[in-house]
Amino acid sequence: MQQYSVDATVVRRHLDNPALSGAEAAELLQHLGLADGMPVFLDDETMMPVEPLCSWGRSMSYAELAEGS
């Protein structure tokens, strides 16, 4: 399992795809409510999201917790 973090600025800067620009992808992240810094857990072989860890990471990123919690 691999852990990544959502970062819209990286997407804007580095995504160069004829089907979807970096700015369009960053707008989708914002529209879907994926906050910068939200952890995303992906399976090593399929690169598909691992549940329930992704849902847990999303709920923790929106909880009003002190830094370092």
All heavy atoms as a GROMACS GRO file, in nm:
protein
  522
    1MET      N    1   0.085  -0.117   0.000
    1MET     CA    2   0.000   0.000   0.000
    1MET      C    3   0.090   0.124   0.000
    1MET      O    4   0.193   0.127   0.065
    1MET     CB    5  -0.090  -0.002   0.123
    1MET     CG    6  -0.179   0.118   0.132
    1MET     SD    7  -0.301   0.113   0.266
    1MET     CE    8  -0.208   0.056   0.404
    2GLN      N    9   0.047   0.225  -0.075
    2GLN     CA   10   0.120   0.350  -0.082
    2GLN      C   11   0.030   0.464  -0.034
    2GLN      O   12  -0.090   0.460  -0.053
    2GLN     CB   13   0.164   0.377  -0.226
    2GLN     CG   14   0.255   0.269  -0.281
    2GLN     CD   15   0.291   0.297  -0.425
    2GLN    OE1   16   0.292   0.409  -0.470
    2GLN    NE2   17   0.320   0.190  -0.497
    3GLN      N   18   0.092   0.563   0.026
    3GLN     CA   19   0.016   0.680   0.073
    3GLN      C   20   0.061   0.803  -0.003
    3GLN      O   21   0.181   0.829  -0.017
    3GLN     CB   22   0.036   0.703   0.222
    3GLN     CG   23  -0.042   0.824   0.270
    3GLN     CD   24  -0.013   0.861   0.414
    3GLN    OE1   25   0.062   0.793   0.483
    3GLN    NE2   26  -0.072   0.968   0.459
    4TYR      N   27  -0.037   0.878  -0.051
    4TYR     CA   28  -0.012   1.004  -0.120
    4TYR      C   29  -0.094   1.112  -0.052
    4TYR      O   30  -0.180   1.082   0.031
    4TYR     CB   31  -0.053   0.995  -0.267
    4TYR     CG   32   0.028   0.896  -0.346
    4TYR    CD1   33  -0.014   0.764  -0.362
    4TYR    CD2   34   0.149   0.933  -0.403
    4TYR    CE1   35   0.060   0.674  -0.433
    4TYR    CE2   36   0.224   0.842  -0.476
    4TYR     CZ   37   0.179   0.713  -0.490
    4TYR     OH   38   0.254   0.623  -0.560
    5SER      N   39  -0.069   1.236  -0.086
    5SER     CA   40  -0.147   1.348  -0.034
    5SER      C   41  -0.199   1.430  -0.151
    5SER      O   42  -0.128   1.448  -0.251
    5SER     CB   43  -0.062   1.439   0.056
    5SER     OG   44  -0.020   1.368   0.168
    6VAL      N   45  -0.320   1.480  -0.139
    6VAL     CA   46  -0.378   1.566  -0.241
    6VAL      C   47  -0.303   1.699  -0.241
    6VAL      O   48  -0.281   1.758  -0.136
    6VAL     CB   49  -0.529   1.590  -0.214
    6VAL    CG1   50  -0.587   1.690  -0.311
    6VAL    CG2   51  -0.605   1.458  -0.218
    7ASP      N   52  -0.263   1.744  -0.359
    7ASP     CA   53  -0.194   1.873  -0.373
    7ASP      C   54  -0.230   1.932  -0.509
    7ASP      O   55  -0.172   1.897  -0.612
    7ASP     CB   56  -0.044   1.856  -0.360
    7ASP     CG   57   0.030   1.990  -0.350
    7ASP    OD1   58  -0.032   2.095  -0.379
    7ASP    OD2   59   0.148   1.988  -0.313
    8ALA      N   60  -0.326   2.023  -0.511
    8ALA     CA   61  -0.377   2.081  -0.635
    8ALA      C   62  -0.270   2.163  -0.708
    8ALA      O   63  -0.271   2.169  -0.831
    8ALA     CB   64  -0.499   2.167  -0.607
    9THR      N   65  -0.176   2.224  -0.635
    9THR     CA   66  -0.073   2.304  -0.702
    9THR      C   67   0.019   2.215  -0.786
    9THR      O   68   0.062   2.256  -0.893
    9THR     CB   69   0.010   2.386  -0.601
    9THR    OG1   70   0.071   2.297  -0.508
    9THR    CG2   71  -0.074   2.487  -0.530
   10VAL      N   72   0.048   2.094  -0.739
   10VAL     CA   73   0.131   2.001  -0.817
   10VAL      C   74   0.056   1.959  -0.943
   10VAL      O   75   0.115   1.951  -1.052
   10VAL     CB   76   0.170   1.879  -0.731
   10VAL    CG1   77   0.237   1.771  -0.816
   10VAL    CG2   78   0.260   1.920  -0.618
   11VAL      N   79  -0.073   1.934  -0.929
   11VAL     CA   80  -0.154   1.895  -1.045
   11VAL      C   81  -0.154   2.006  -1.149
   11VAL      O   82  -0.134   1.982  -1.268
   11VAL     CB   83  -0.298   1.860  -1.001
   11VAL    CG1   84  -0.388   1.839  -1.122
   11VAL    CG2   85  -0.298   1.737  -0.913
   12ARG      N   86  -0.177   2.129  -1.106
   12ARG     CA   87  -0.179   2.244  -1.199
   12ARG      C   88  -0.045   2.257  -1.272
   12ARG      O   89  -0.040   2.284  -1.391
   12ARG     CB   90  -0.205   2.373  -1.123
   12ARG     CG   91  -0.348   2.406  -1.106
   12ARG     CD   92  -0.365   2.550  -1.055
   12ARG     NE   93  -0.490   2.558  -0.985
   12ARG     CZ   94  -0.505   2.546  -0.854
   12ARG    NH1   95  -0.401   2.526  -0.776
   12ARG    NH2   96  -0.624   2.553  -0.799
   13ARG      N   97   0.063   2.238  -1.199
   13ARG     CA   98   0.196   2.261  -1.253
   13ARG      C   99   0.245   2.150  -1.345
   13ARG      O  100   0.312   2.176  -1.444
   13ARG     CB  101   0.294   2.276  -1.136
   13ARG     CG  102   0.409   2.367  -1.165
   13ARG     CD  103   0.495   2.394  -1.042
   13ARG     NE  104   0.418   2.417  -0.922
   13ARG     CZ  105   0.449   2.369  -0.802
   13ARG    NH1  106   0.557   2.298  -0.784
   13ARG    NH2  107   0.373   2.395  -0.696
   14HIS      N  108   0.213   2.024  -1.312
   14HIS     CA  109   0.279   1.912  -1.379
   14HIS      C  110   0.190   1.827  -1.469
   14HIS      O  111   0.244   1.748  -1.546
   14HIS     CB  112   0.348   1.822  -1.277
   14HIS     CG  113   0.454   1.892  -1.200
   14HIS    ND1  114   0.574   1.929  -1.257
   14HIS    CD2  115   0.459   1.936  -1.072
   14HIS    CE1  116   0.649   1.990  -1.167
   14HIS    NE2  117   0.581   1.995  -1.054
   15LEU      N  118   0.060   1.839  -1.460
   15LEU     CA  119  -0.026   1.756  -1.544
   15LEU      C  120  -0.034   1.816  -1.683
   15LEU      O  121  -0.074   1.930  -1.700
   15LEU     CB  122  -0.166   1.742  -1.486
   15LEU     CG  123  -0.261   1.652  -1.565
   15LEU    CD1  124  -0.211   1.508  -1.561
   15LEU    CD2  125  -0.402   1.659  -1.510
   16ASP      N  126   0.011   1.743  -1.782
   16ASP     CA  127   0.006   1.788  -1.921
   16ASP      C  128  -0.054   1.673  -2.002
   16ASP      O  129   0.014   1.581  -2.042
   16ASP     CB  130   0.147   1.822  -1.971
   16ASP     CG  131   0.144   1.880  -2.112
   16ASP    OD1  132   0.038   1.930  -2.152
   16ASP    OD2  133   0.247   1.873  -2.179
   17ASN      N  134  -0.185   1.680  -2.022
   17ASN     CA  135  -0.257   1.574  -2.089
   17ASN      C  136  -0.353   1.637  -2.188
   17ASN      O  137  -0.421   1.733  -2.154
   17ASN     CB  138  -0.333   1.493  -1.983
   17ASN     CG  139  -0.399   1.370  -2.040
   17ASN    OD1  140  -0.471   1.377  -2.138
   17ASN    ND2  141  -0.374   1.259  -1.976
   18PRO      N  142  -0.361   1.585  -2.312
   18PRO     CA  143  -0.452   1.646  -2.410
   18PRO      C  144  -0.599   1.635  -2.370
   18PRO      O  145  -0.681   1.717  -2.411
   18PRO     CB  146  -0.424   1.569  -2.539
   18PRO     CG  147  -0.341   1.453  -2.504
   18PRO     CD  148  -0.284   1.475  -2.367
   19ALA      N  149  -0.634   1.534  -2.291
   19ALA     CA  150  -0.773   1.516  -2.252
   19ALA      C  151  -0.814   1.603  -2.134
   19ALA      O  152  -0.932   1.639  -2.120
   19ALA     CB  153  -0.799   1.369  -2.218
   20LEU      N  154  -0.720   1.638  -2.047
   20LEU     CA  155  -0.752   1.712  -1.926
   20LEU      C  156  -0.630   1.795  -1.885
   20LEU      O  157  -0.523   1.740  -1.861
   20LEU     CB  158  -0.788   1.614  -1.813
   20LEU     CG  159  -0.834   1.670  -1.681
   20LEU    CD1  160  -0.972   1.733  -1.696
   20LEU    CD2  161  -0.839   1.560  -1.577
   21SER      N  162  -0.648   1.925  -1.875
   21SER     CA  163  -0.535   2.010  -1.835
   21SER      C  164  -0.517   2.007  -1.684
   21SER      O  165  -0.608   1.964  -1.610
   21SER     CB  166  -0.559   2.155  -1.880
   21SER     OG  167  -0.659   2.215  -1.802
   22GLY      N  168  -0.403   2.054  -1.638
   22GLY     CA  169  -0.377   2.059  -1.494
   22GLY      C  170  -0.476   2.149  -1.422
   22GLY      O  171  -0.522   2.117  -1.312
   23ALA      N  172  -0.511   2.261  -1.483
   23ALA     CA  173  -0.608   2.353  -1.422
   23ALA      C  174  -0.745   2.288  -1.412
   23ALA      O  175  -0.814   2.302  -1.310
   23ALA     CB  176  -0.616   2.482  -1.501
   24GLU      N  177  -0.785   2.213  -1.514
   24GLU     CA  178  -0.915   2.144  -1.510
   24GLU      C  179  -0.916   2.035  -1.403
   24GLU      O  180  -1.014   2.018  -1.331
   24GLU     CB  181  -0.946   2.082  -1.646
   24GLU     CG  182  -0.974   2.184  -1.754
   24GLU     CD  183  -0.980   2.122  -1.892
   24GLU    OE1  184  -0.906   2.025  -1.918
   24GLU    OE2  185  -1.058   2.173  -1.974
   25ALA      N  186  -0.805   1.962  -1.390
   25ALA     CA  187  -0.796   1.858  -1.288
   25ALA      C  188  -0.800   1.918  -1.148
   25ALA      O  189  -0.866   1.866  -1.058
   25ALA     CB  190  -0.670   1.775  -1.307
   26ALA      N  191  -0.730   2.030  -1.127
   26ALA     CA  192  -0.731   2.098  -0.997
   26ALA      C  193  -0.871   2.147  -0.963
   26ALA      O  194  -0.914   2.140  -0.848
   26ALA     CB  195  -0.632   2.213  -0.996
   27GLU      N  196  -0.944   2.196  -1.065
   27GLU     CA  197  -1.082   2.240  -1.043
   27GLU      C  198  -1.171   2.122  -1.003
   27GLU      O  199  -1.257   2.135  -0.916
   27GLU     CB  200  -1.135   2.306  -1.170
   27GLU     CG  201  -1.271   2.370  -1.153
   27GLU     CD  202  -1.317   2.441  -1.278
   27GLU    OE1  203  -1.235   2.510  -1.340
   27GLU    OE2  204  -1.434   2.425  -1.314
   28LEU      N  205  -1.148   2.005  -1.065
   28LEU     CA  206  -1.224   1.886  -1.027
   28LEU      C  207  -1.196   1.846  -0.882
   28LEU      O  208  -1.288   1.807  -0.809
   28LEU     CB  209  -1.189   1.768  -1.118
   28LEU     CG  210  -1.258   1.765  -1.253
   28LEU    CD1  211  -1.202   1.654  -1.339
   28LEU    CD2  212  -1.408   1.749  -1.236
   29LEU      N  213  -1.070   1.854  -0.840
   29LEU     CA  214  -1.037   1.821  -0.701
   29LEU      C  215  -1.113   1.912  -0.606
   29LEU      O  216  -1.165   1.867  -0.504
   29LEU     CB  217  -0.886   1.835  -0.677
   29LEU     CG  218  -0.797   1.730  -0.741
   29LEU    CD1  219  -0.651   1.767  -0.721
   29LEU    CD2  220  -0.826   1.593  -0.685
   30GLN      N  221  -1.118   2.041  -0.640
   30GLN     CA  222  -1.189   2.136  -0.554
   30GLN      C  223  -1.340   2.107  -0.556
   30GLN      O  224  -1.405   2.109  -0.451
   30GLN     CB  225  -1.163   2.278  -0.599
   30GLN     CG  226  -1.229   2.382  -0.511
   30GLN     CD  227  -1.200   2.524  -0.558
   30GLN    OE1  228  -1.154   2.544  -0.670
   30GLN    NE2  229  -1.226   2.619  -0.473
   31HIS      N  230  -1.394   2.078  -0.673
   31HIS     CA  231  -1.537   2.050  -0.686
   31HIS      C  232  -1.577   1.924  -0.608
   31HIS      O  233  -1.684   1.917  -0.549
   31HIS     CB  234  -1.574   2.035  -0.834
   31HIS     CG  235  -1.716   1.995  -0.857
   31HIS    ND1  236  -1.822   2.083  -0.836
   31HIS    CD2  237  -1.772   1.879  -0.896
   31HIS    CE1  238  -1.934   2.021  -0.863
   31HIS    NE2  239  -1.907   1.898  -0.900
   32LEU      N  240  -1.490   1.824  -0.608
   32LEU     CA  241  -1.518   1.699  -0.538
   32LEU      C  242  -1.495   1.709  -0.388
   32LEU      O  243  -1.526   1.617  -0.314
   32LEU     CB  244  -1.432   1.585  -0.595
   32LEU     CG  245  -1.463   1.546  -0.739
   32LEU    CD1  246  -1.360   1.447  -0.790
   32LEU    CD2  247  -1.602   1.488  -0.750
   33GLY      N  248  -1.440   1.821  -0.344
   33GLY     CA  249  -1.420   1.842  -0.201
   33GLY      C  250  -1.298   1.772  -0.146
   33GLY      O  251  -1.295   1.734  -0.029
   34LEU      N  252  -1.196   1.752  -0.230
   34LEU     CA  253  -1.073   1.688  -0.184
   34LEU      C  254  -0.974   1.797  -0.143
   34LEU      O  255  -0.916   1.865  -0.226
   34LEU     CB  256  -1.013   1.600  -0.293
   34LEU     CG  257  -1.105   1.490  -0.347
   34LEU    CD1  258  -1.036   1.413  -0.456
   34LEU    CD2  259  -1.152   1.399  -0.237
   35ALA      N  260  -0.959   1.814  -0.014
   35ALA     CA  261  -0.875   1.920   0.040
   35ALA      C  262  -0.727   1.889   0.023
   35ALA      O  263  -0.686   1.773   0.029
   35ALA     CB  264  -0.906   1.940   0.188
   36ASP      N  265  -0.648   1.992   0.001
   36ASP     CA  266  -0.503   1.974  -0.004
   36ASP      C  267  -0.455   1.913   0.127
   36ASP      O  268  -0.500   1.951   0.235
   36ASP     CB  269  -0.432   2.108  -0.027
   36ASP     CG  270  -0.434   2.152  -0.172
   36ASP    OD1  271  -0.479   2.072  -0.257
   36ASP    OD2  272  -0.392   2.263  -0.200
   37GLY      N  273  -0.366   1.818   0.116
   37GLY     CA  274  -0.313   1.751   0.234
   37GLY      C  275  -0.388   1.626   0.273
   37GLY      O  276  -0.342   1.549   0.357
   38MET      N  277  -0.505   1.602   0.211
   38MET     CA  278  -0.583   1.482   0.245
   38MET      C  279  -0.505   1.358   0.204
   38MET      O  280  -0.456   1.349   0.092
   38MET     CB  281  -0.717   1.484   0.172
   38MET     CG  282  -0.806   1.368   0.210
   38MET     SD  283  -0.958   1.366   0.114
   38MET     CE  284  -0.906   1.265  -0.021
   39PRO      N  285  -0.492   1.260   0.295
   39PRO     CA  286  -0.419   1.138   0.260
   39PRO      C  287  -0.503   1.050   0.167
   39PRO      O  288  -0.624   1.040   0.181
   39PRO     CB  289  -0.397   1.070   0.395
   39PRO     CG  290  -0.504   1.121   0.482
   39PRO     CD  291  -0.536   1.260   0.434
   40VAL      N  292  -0.435   0.988   0.070
   40VAL     CA  293  -0.498   0.893  -0.021
   40VAL      C  294  -0.414   0.766  -0.018
   40VAL      O  295  -0.294   0.770  -0.040
   40VAL     CB  296  -0.503   0.951  -0.165
   40VAL    CG1  297  -0.564   0.850  -0.261
   40VAL    CG2  298  -0.579   1.081  -0.168
   41PHE      N  299  -0.479   0.654   0.011
   41PHE     CA  300  -0.411   0.525   0.020
   41PHE      C  301  -0.443   0.443  -0.104
   41PHE      O  302  -0.559   0.421  -0.135
   41PHE     CB  303  -0.456   0.451   0.147
   41PHE     CG  304  -0.426   0.526   0.273
   41PHE    CD1  305  -0.521   0.612   0.327
   41PHE    CD2  306  -0.305   0.512   0.336
   41PHE    CE1  307  -0.495   0.682   0.444
   41PHE    CE2  308  -0.277   0.582   0.454
   41PHE     CZ  309  -0.373   0.667   0.507
   42LEU      N  310  -0.337   0.398  -0.176
   42LEU     CA  311  -0.356   0.321  -0.298
   42LEU      C  312  -0.290   0.184  -0.286
   42LEU      O  313  -0.184   0.170  -0.226
   42LEU     CB  314  -0.295   0.395  -0.418
   42LEU     CG  315  -0.350   0.534  -0.446
   42LEU    CD1  316  -0.277   0.596  -0.565
   42LEU    CD2  317  -0.500   0.531  -0.471
   43ASP      N  318  -0.355   0.084  -0.347
   43ASP     CA  319  -0.303  -0.052  -0.351
   43ASP      C  320  -0.176  -0.056  -0.436
   43ASP      O  321  -0.166   0.013  -0.538
   43ASP     CB  322  -0.410  -0.144  -0.411
   43ASP     CG  323  -0.365  -0.287  -0.418
   43ASP    OD1  324  -0.353  -0.350  -0.312
   43ASP    OD2  325  -0.340  -0.335  -0.530
   44ASP      N  326  -0.076  -0.132  -0.395
   44ASP     CA  327   0.052  -0.139  -0.466
   44ASP      C  328   0.037  -0.192  -0.609
   44ASP      O  329   0.103  -0.144  -0.700
   44ASP     CB  330   0.150  -0.230  -0.392
   44ASP     CG  331   0.206  -0.164  -0.268
   44ASP    OD1  332   0.220  -0.041  -0.267
   44ASP    OD2  333   0.234  -0.237  -0.171
   45GLU      N  334  -0.048  -0.291  -0.629
   45GLU     CA  335  -0.057  -0.355  -0.760
   45GLU      C  336  -0.154  -0.283  -0.854
   45GLU      O  337  -0.123  -0.264  -0.972
   45GLU     CB  338  -0.100  -0.500  -0.744
   45GLU     CG  339   0.004  -0.586  -0.675
   45GLU     CD  340  -0.041  -0.729  -0.658
   45GLU    OE1  341  -0.129  -0.773  -0.734
   45GLU    OE2  342   0.011  -0.796  -0.568
   46THR      N  343  -0.270  -0.245  -0.805
   46THR     CA  344  -0.374  -0.190  -0.893
   46THR      C  345  -0.380  -0.038  -0.892
   46THR      O  346  -0.445   0.020  -0.979
   46THR     CB  347  -0.512  -0.243  -0.851
   46THR    OG1  348  -0.541  -0.197  -0.719
   46THR    CG2  349  -0.518  -0.394  -0.857
   47MET      N  350  -0.316   0.026  -0.794
   47MET     CA  351  -0.322   0.171  -0.776
   47MET      C  352  -0.467   0.219  -0.757
   47MET      O  353  -0.502   0.331  -0.792
   47MET     CB  354  -0.256   0.245  -0.893
   47MET     CG  355  -0.107   0.220  -0.903
   47MET     SD  356  -0.014   0.265  -0.756
   47MET     CE  357  -0.015   0.441  -0.766
   48MET      N  358  -0.551   0.133  -0.702
   48MET     CA  359  -0.689   0.167  -0.670
   48MET      C  360  -0.696   0.208  -0.523
   48MET      O  361  -0.617   0.160  -0.442
   48MET     CB  362  -0.782   0.047  -0.695
   48MET     CG  363  -0.789   0.005  -0.841
   48MET     SD  364  -0.870   0.126  -0.944
   48MET     CE  365  -1.036   0.117  -0.885
   49PRO      N  366  -0.791   0.297  -0.488
   49PRO     CA  367  -0.805   0.339  -0.348
   49PRO      C  368  -0.834   0.221  -0.256
   49PRO      O  369  -0.904   0.127  -0.292
   49PRO     CB  370  -0.926   0.433  -0.351
   49PRO     CG  371  -0.937   0.477  -0.492
   49PRO     CD  372  -0.887   0.363  -0.576
   50VAL      N  373  -0.775   0.226  -0.137
   50VAL     CA  374  -0.793   0.121  -0.036
   50VAL      C  375  -0.895   0.173   0.066
   50VAL      O  376  -0.872   0.273   0.133
   50VAL     CB  377  -0.660   0.088   0.035
   50VAL    CG1  378  -0.681  -0.012   0.146
   50VAL    CG2  379  -0.559   0.036  -0.066
   51GLU      N  380  -1.007   0.104   0.074
   51GLU     CA  381  -1.109   0.139   0.173
   51GLU      C  382  -1.096   0.042   0.290
   51GLU      O  383  -1.056  -0.072   0.270
   51GLU     CB  384  -1.249   0.128   0.112
   51GLU     CG  385  -1.282   0.239   0.014
   51GLU     CD  386  -1.284   0.378   0.076
   51GLU    OE1  387  -1.295   0.391   0.198
   51GLU    OE2  388  -1.272   0.474   0.000
   52PRO      N  389  -1.123   0.081   0.410
   52PRO     CA  390  -1.183   0.206   0.455
   52PRO      C  391  -1.082   0.316   0.484
   52PRO      O  392  -1.118   0.422   0.534
   52PRO     CB  393  -1.256   0.165   0.582
   52PRO     CG  394  -1.170   0.057   0.640
   52PRO     CD  395  -1.113  -0.016   0.519
   53LEU      N  396  -0.953   0.294   0.450
   53LEU     CA  397  -0.850   0.394   0.483
   53LEU      C  398  -0.872   0.528   0.413
   53LEU      O  399  -0.852   0.634   0.473
   53LEU     CB  400  -0.712   0.340   0.450
   53LEU     CG  401  -0.665   0.223   0.537
   53LEU    CD1  402  -0.531   0.171   0.488
   53LEU    CD2  403  -0.657   0.264   0.682
   54CYS      N  404  -0.913   0.526   0.286
   54CYS     CA  405  -0.936   0.653   0.215
   54CYS      C  406  -1.049   0.732   0.278
   54CYS      O  407  -1.040   0.853   0.294
   54CYS     CB  408  -0.962   0.627   0.067
   54CYS     SG  409  -0.812   0.585  -0.024
   55SER      N  410  -1.156   0.664   0.313
   55SER     CA  411  -1.269   0.732   0.379
   55SER      C  412  -1.227   0.786   0.515
   55SER      O  413  -1.266   0.897   0.554
   55SER     CB  414  -1.388   0.637   0.395
   55SER     OG  415  -1.439   0.603   0.269
   56TRP      N  416  -1.148   0.710   0.589
   56TRP     CA  417  -1.099   0.755   0.718
   56TRP      C  418  -1.012   0.879   0.701
   56TRP      O  419  -1.026   0.977   0.774
   56TRP     CB  420  -1.021   0.643   0.787
   56TRP     CG  421  -0.952   0.686   0.912
   56TRP    CD1  422  -1.008   0.705   1.034
   56TRP    CD2  423  -0.814   0.721   0.925
   56TRP    NE1  424  -0.911   0.747   1.124
   56TRP    CE2  425  -0.792   0.758   1.060
   56TRP    CE3  426  -0.707   0.723   0.837
   56TRP    CZ2  427  -0.668   0.796   1.106
   56TRP    CZ3  428  -0.582   0.761   0.883
   56TRP    CH2  429  -0.565   0.797   1.017
   57GLY      N  430  -0.922   0.876   0.602
   57GLY     CA  431  -0.835   0.992   0.577
   57GLY      C  432  -0.914   1.115   0.540
   57GLY      O  433  -0.883   1.226   0.585
   58ARG      N  434  -1.020   1.097   0.460
   58ARG     CA  435  -1.104   1.211   0.422
   58ARG      C  436  -1.176   1.268   0.544
   58ARG      O  437  -1.181   1.389   0.563
   58ARG     CB  438  -1.204   1.169   0.316
   58ARG     CG  439  -1.282   1.283   0.260
   58ARG     CD  440  -1.367   1.241   0.144
   58ARG     NE  441  -1.431   1.358   0.085
   58ARG     CZ  442  -1.493   1.358  -0.027
   58ARG    NH1  443  -1.501   1.248  -0.099
   58ARG    NH2  444  -1.549   1.467  -0.074
   59SER      N  445  -1.232   1.182   0.628
   59SER     CA  446  -1.303   1.232   0.745
   59SER      C  447  -1.207   1.301   0.842
   59SER      O  448  -1.241   1.404   0.902
   59SER     CB  449  -1.378   1.119   0.816
   59SER     OG  450  -1.290   1.024   0.870
   60MET      N  451  -1.086   1.249   0.855
   60MET     CA  452  -0.988   1.312   0.944
   60MET      C  453  -0.941   1.447   0.890
   60MET      O  454  -0.914   1.539   0.964
   60MET     CB  455  -0.867   1.221   0.964
   60MET     CG  456  -0.898   1.094   1.042
   60MET     SD  457  -0.959   1.127   1.208
   60MET     CE  458  -0.808   1.173   1.288
   61SER      N  459  -0.933   1.460   0.756
   61SER     CA  460  -0.887   1.586   0.699
   61SER      C  461  -0.989   1.697   0.718
   61SER      O  462  -0.953   1.814   0.717
   61SER     CB  463  -0.854   1.569   0.550
   61SER     OG  464  -0.970   1.549   0.475
   62TYR      N  465  -1.117   1.662   0.738
   62TYR     CA  466  -1.219   1.764   0.760
   62TYR      C  467  -1.258   1.781   0.906
   62TYR      O  468  -1.334   1.872   0.939
   62TYR     CB  469  -1.342   1.734   0.675
   62TYR     CG  470  -1.315   1.754   0.529
   62TYR    CD1  471  -1.306   1.646   0.443
   62TYR    CD2  472  -1.292   1.881   0.478
   62TYR    CE1  473  -1.276   1.664   0.309
   62TYR    CE2  474  -1.263   1.900   0.345
   62TYR     CZ  475  -1.256   1.793   0.262
   62TYR     OH  476  -1.226   1.811   0.130
   63ALA      N  477  -1.204   1.696   0.993
   63ALA     CA  478  -1.232   1.712   1.136
   63ALA      C  479  -1.152   1.830   1.189
   63ALA      O  480  -1.040   1.856   1.144
   63ALA     CB  481  -1.194   1.584   1.211
   64GLU      N  482  -1.206   1.899   1.282
   64GLU     CA  483  -1.137   2.014   1.340
   64GLU      C  484  -1.046   1.964   1.453
   64GLU      O  485  -1.082   1.972   1.571
   64GLU     CB  486  -1.238   2.117   1.388
   64GLU     CG  487  -1.316   2.179   1.275
   64GLU     CD  488  -1.412   2.286   1.322
   64GLU    OE1  489  -1.399   2.334   1.436
   64GLU    OE2  490  -1.501   2.320   1.244
   65LEU      N  491  -0.930   1.916   1.414
   65LEU     CA  492  -0.834   1.861   1.509
   65LEU      C  493  -0.711   1.950   1.515
   65LEU      O  494  -0.679   2.022   1.419
   65LEU     CB  495  -0.792   1.720   1.467
   65LEU     CG  496  -0.905   1.617   1.454
   65LEU    CD1  497  -0.850   1.489   1.395
   65LEU    CD2  498  -0.967   1.591   1.590
   66ALA      N  499  -0.641   1.943   1.625
   66ALA     CA  500  -0.516   2.018   1.636
   66ALA      C  501  -0.411   1.953   1.546
   66ALA      O  502  -0.417   1.833   1.520
   66ALA     CB  503  -0.469   2.016   1.781
   67GLU      N  504  -0.318   2.033   1.497
   67GLU     CA  505  -0.209   1.978   1.416
   67GLU      C  506  -0.134   1.874   1.496
   67GLU      O  507  -0.112   1.888   1.614
   67GLU     CB  508  -0.114   2.089   1.372
   67GLU     CG  509  -0.167   2.172   1.258
   67GLU     CD  510  -0.061   2.265   1.204
   67GLU    OE1  511   0.056   2.222   1.192
   67GLU    OE2  512  -0.098   2.379   1.174
   68GLY      N  513  -0.095   1.768   1.429
   68GLY     CA  514  -0.021   1.660   1.493
   68GLY      C  515  -0.112   1.554   1.553
   68GLY      O  516  -0.063   1.457   1.610
   69SER      N  517  -0.243   1.570   1.539
   69SER     CA  518  -0.335   1.468   1.591
   69SER      C  519  -0.328   1.344   1.506
   69SER      O  520  -0.307   1.346   1.390
   69SER     CB  521  -0.478   1.519   1.591
   69SER     OG  522  -0.492   1.620   1.685
   0.00000   0.00000   0.00000
